[in-house]
Amino acid sequence: MKKLFLLCLVAASVFMLSSCNIDFQNLFPWNTEEYKPVVFLSYDFSDAADDGFIVTDVSVIATKKSSVSERGVHTVSLAVDQANKIATGVLNLPSNGIYAFSVEIRSNGFVIGSGTADLNINSKEYPVGISDSGSSSGNTRISVNLEKTFEMKTKMGISFGLNQYQNISNIPFCLNDAADFEIVMNRQMGETVISTYTGLIFRDDITTGVQALCNRDYSKDDIFFFHYAGHGGLDNRGKAFLAMSNYSRASGSSFYVEDLKTLLDRIKCSKVVIIDACNSEEFTQLIDGREVSGEEYSEVFEEAVLSSFFGDTADYRSSDVRNSDGYYIMVGCAKNESSWETKEHQNGLFSFYIFDGLGMSGDENPTIGYNGTYDADENSDGSITFHEIFRYSYDKVSNKIINGQSGLQHPQAFPLNSQFVLFKY
């Protein structure tokens, strides 16, 4: 009798469960087919590129929503194919179900777009397309909004680090100045096109290097950077020159700054010129210095450089004055001073502190390289102006203790106090 009662109870229970439409697959999960989905992600950014966006990184994060035990974060960085304007990647998930997906689109490390979506991953192979907002495709599941968070300026740059000379002393750390210039340029927001020259450099190298960049199309909002680290001097007429690797007092092989201006005048955008060189009759070398010494000149190198760009009557101490050709000039030191380089920094001091302000490591760890600190940004607004980077490097260089003394080197710039934005980060 007891057996019959139990059988009736089981039968009634089965009938009740069936009549309540119980999901047996959820009730008895061991009967469910188990698999680990593979999500195929793709982002065609050809339209974004046409609109001026520079896409360098695409990252996707997926988090399962319906299971505490599987709440882990699953991340993948898509492989970016710049030639075909597409980014692709594969994301392996632990099980099927609903996942919260988020996408970030970056340009040189800076987020320019993002999007989120909840997707029900319900097959072993699941294609997910990523598209710009407003576009559509057959398998698109995630839409991202791209935003130009700043004017996407193109920055062209060229650096000459003359660390080798045939007839006068070498300057070993000019090599590092050029290398660090390339690093900080490539770390800023926007497109960059950079060329660097080191070792033995001659007049034709500067001419052909600059001319190659002159032939590009420039908009008025682009910026061109010229950086020189090496020996500098004045001729007997008081004309400033950059000493080439084959310079000698007899041959005088050099590149005149006024000729450099003529060359740069062909570039129809704002131009930033940084010259870490000097001329001074008397100085005590830490290691090889950056001037052609031993000659008597009626003028000093730095003021001759500025007059080559702005004329003899320009007031170099004026406030925010910009000449019609759009030049912004910084030179390494002032009248009767030297530009120093040290074994401690393994750079010229002026170049070192410019690059320190633009994201390289500072005095605490001078040889580490890039550390993303951007110390020149006084107001922490993500932008560095001409005034901010000059002020930062000036204060650092002028207060640096050299041979037991401070105040031995004072960089110069024109125009002073300019709020022209050089970099975004």
C-alpha positions, 0 to 999 in steps of 0.5 A: 500500500505504501508503494502504491501511495508513493507511485501516485505521489510521483505521478502527480508531481510529474503531472503538476510540473508539466502543467506549470511549463517548467523549463527542464533545461534550466531545472536540470542543466546537466541535460543542456548541451555545453559549449564555449562560444567563440565571438568573431569581432570586426570593425571597418573604420574606412568611413572613420578614416575618411572623416579624419579619425586616426584609429590605432587601437580597438579594445573590447571587454565582455562580462557575463551578466547572468552568472555570478560564478562567471562574472569574469572580465574577458578582454581582447585588443583587435588587430588593426590593419591600417592598409585595409582600414579594418580591425579584427579579433577573436574573443573566447567566452566560457559559456553561452548567455547574455554578456555586457560588451563595451568597446573603446576606439583609440588614437595613439592611446587616447579614446576617441570613441566608445560604445556598449551593448548587451548581447545574447551569445547563443551559438558556438560561433558568433559574429559581432560587427562594430560600426560607427553610429548611424551606419549599419551592416548585416551582423552589427551588434555594437554601435560606437560614437566617434568624437573629435575631442580636439582639433586633429592637427597633423604634426610634422617634425624633423630632428638633426642630432649631430653627434659626430664631427670630422674636424671638431669635438663630437657631442655624444648625447645629441644622438639621444636628443634626436631619439627623444624628440621622435618619442615625444612627438609620436606620443601626442594626440593626432597624426605625426610624421617624424624624421630623425637624422644622427651621426654624420650630417651634412648640408645636403641632408638638412636640405633634402630632409626638410624638402621631403616634408615641404612637399606634403599638403598642409592645412593652416592648423597643422604644425611643423617642428624643426629640432637641431642639437649640435654645434652652432656658431657665428661667422665674421659678419655675425650670421648664425649658422649650424655647424655640419659634421665636416665643419672646420674653421678653414672650410666653414662648412655650415648651414646658415639659419637665414637659409633654414628660414628660407627653406621653412618658409615654403611650409604653409603652417605654424612652425616651431624651431628648437635649436639646442646649440650655442656660441660663447667665447669662454666656458668650462666643459662638463663634456664636449660642448655645443658651440664652435669656440675660440673665435671672436664674434661681434654678436652672440649666437642666440640673438642672431638666430632670433634675428634671422627669423624675426628681423633685427628690430624685433622685440624678443621680450614682447608678450604674445606677438606672432609674426606673419610666417607663424614661427615659434622659436626656442634656443638653448641659452642667452648672451655669453652663455653655453648650452650644456649636456651632462653624463647624468642626463645623457642629453643636452639640458635644454632638450632634456627638460623640453622632453621632460615636460612633454612626457619623458622622465625627469631628474629623478630617473633621467634615463628611464625614457617616456613615463607620461607625466607631462609636467609642463602642463601647468593648469592640467588641462591636457594641453601644452602651450608654447609658453608652458613648455618654454617656461617649464624648460627655462625654470629647470635649466636656469636653476640647474646646478652646473659645476657648483653653480646655478644660473649658468644657462638661460634659454630664450624664446620668441614670442613670449607668453604665447598660448599657442597649443603645441601638444594634446595628450 
